[in-house]
Amino acid sequence: MTGEVYGHTEPEFAGVREAFESNLRCGDDLGASVAVFRYGRPVVDLWGGERDDSGAPYPRDALHVGYSVTKGVMGLVLASLVDTGEVDLDAPVSAYWPEFAAAGKSGVLVRELASHQAGLSAFEQPVTVADLADWDGCAGRLAAQAPAWTPGGRHGYHPLTLGYLVGEVVRRAAGRTVGSLLRERFDPDGTLQAWIGLPGEHAARVVPYRPGSPTPGIGACLAAADATEGSATRAAFHNPGISADLFADPALWAPEIPAANGVFDARSLARLYSSVVDGPLRSISSRTVDTVRRELAHGPDAVLVDQPTRFGTVFGLSCPRQPMLGPGSFGADGLGGHLAFAHPESGVAFAFLTTRAVLDPTPHTRLWRLLSAVAAAL
């Protein structure tokens, strides 16, 4: 066992604690937190293991850079605008963002843009890490860029660009950024530990991510594609280079990069996803939930070496690569193993954050244990 386990589980979810302890005991995890809400009520809140290589205990108030878990939080913000009628998913992107119509993109719909179908999975021009903090510069590049494939004709994961694309639609429609709307619409009492654009006073609470190496199989295949000049994978992940180390620099936590640099704790992520589940925390209607989790793209992914991925509006949907709690589940996973999602049919909102990056497609054995325990409790 690497460190102690702390927190609370309701009696029927005791198996989740056993699974969490097993992950630490066998070395699948080094330090982590997991939270489950059911119908808006917390039923699991666990943390434990080690904070970092020093062996210091993982603290209750630990924060993590969420990587692509951030996309799901951006999806909740977009869903709130859909719910109020401020964004029409069937409208062309150019109705909100006129400059986007350049280079033959005038017919691209918001739905297509938000489901990895727009053909803008990589920046065409060179982009540095410092450039990621230049919102207008990144959005402007993408607006001027021609798509790499016919929008709507196929899909390919947009690891960084999705945040600027969806985020600019949000900004144009609502007059405020994704990070601002997250605080305004989901944190009325100011207690949520979730930011896209982290205030500096919380930086010391962010725990480091310990990167791993890809294992044989799809992880190695992805690594090979990532190293191949001219591949869609390399273009998407190497301009600039995306790795578990990229957001280790606190200077990249402060700007808004809503595909990748959100900072969260697990209990706040589960609380956020409770906004789409029946109960006292619900703020987004079931009508809108069904709209954003409707399948828009499914099949071989042009960026992720033809792995079969499945997307709704921003959110990843349940599929063999990331089953979550089965049909109806929707959310987002993050580089190395983070995961947050909702399953409205069971009333579950789930979040898992870890200090050990595993650079293979999910689900890893640690997630299988946790999700199996949640399913058994249901």
Salt bridges, closest charged atoms under 4 A:
GLU10 OE2 - HIS8 NE2 2.74
GLU10 OE1 - ARG41 NH1 3.40
GLU21 OE2 - ARG17 NE 3.26
ASP28 OD2 - ARG369 NH1 2.67
ASP29 OD1 - ARG366 NH1 2.85
ASP45 OD2 - ARG267 NE 2.97
ASP52 OD2 - ARG51 NH1 2.89
ASP53 OD1 - ARG210 NH1 3.15
ASP61 OD2 - ARG205 NE 3.62
ASP83 OD1 - ARG287 NH2 3.73
GLU86 OE2 - ARG185 NH2 2.85
ASP90 OD1 - ARG111 NE 2.78
GLU99 OE1 - ARG172 NH1 3.06
ASP131 OD2 - ARG141 NH2 3.76
GLU168 OE2 - ARG171 NH2 2.71
GLU168 OE2 - ARG172 NE 2.71
GLU184 OE1 - ARG176 NE 2.72
ASP187 OD2 - ARG183 NH2 2.51
ASP187 OD1 - ARG271 NH2 3.63
ASP189 OD1 - ARG271 NH2 3.26
ASP226 OD2 - HIS238 NE2 2.85
GLU229 OE2 - ARG234 NE 3.18
ASP265 OD2 - ARG267 NH1 3.36
ASP278 OD1 - ARG282 NH1 2.51
ASP290 OD1 - ARG293 NH2 2.92
GLU295 OE1 - HIS298 ND1 3.68
GLU295 OE1 - ARG310 NE 2.74
ASP301 OD2 - HIS155 NE2 3.99
ASP333 OD2 - ARG321 NH1 3.76
GLU345 OE2 - ARG293 NH2 3.01
GLU345 OE1 - HIS343 NE2 3.82
